[in-house]
Amino acid sequence: MSNLPANLRYAKSHEWVLDHQDGTVSVGITDHAQEALGDVVFVELPEVGQTLTQGKEFGVIESVKAASDLYSPVNGEVIEVNEALEDSPETVNDAPYEGGWIMKVRLTDNNLDGLLDANAYQATINADD
């Protein structure tokens, strides 16, 4: 069973969102997603200033097994990217909810309603298995 912190919200596309309560969020991929990918070898980071649309692709994550598109769980503007992932993409495997975050976003609509809580995301994972 994957590690699913209760303080995060989740997208069905396996991204997590941490709400900072100030109109910004951090985004990364879930523990379940990194387990399925295997050893991550590259993360294509978005550009700071890039406008994101919920459900649309913002980057790619590559592992020894496959490459997968990353989808934005929110609408907003990228205000910071985790540049440490350029040299150490394996951090996504080691600490998907801490050092393995991918980007920080300033929300344009503050709407996290379409995202799942930990229990609902776990149900989605179970249904996919």
Secondary structure, DSSP 8 states (H G I E B T S, - for coil): -----TT-EE-TTSEEEEE-SSSEEEEEE-HHHHHHH-SEEEE----TT-EE-TTSEEEEEEESS-EEEEE-SS-EEEEEE-THHHH-TTHHHH-TTTTT--EEEEESS---TTSB-HHHHHHHHHHH-
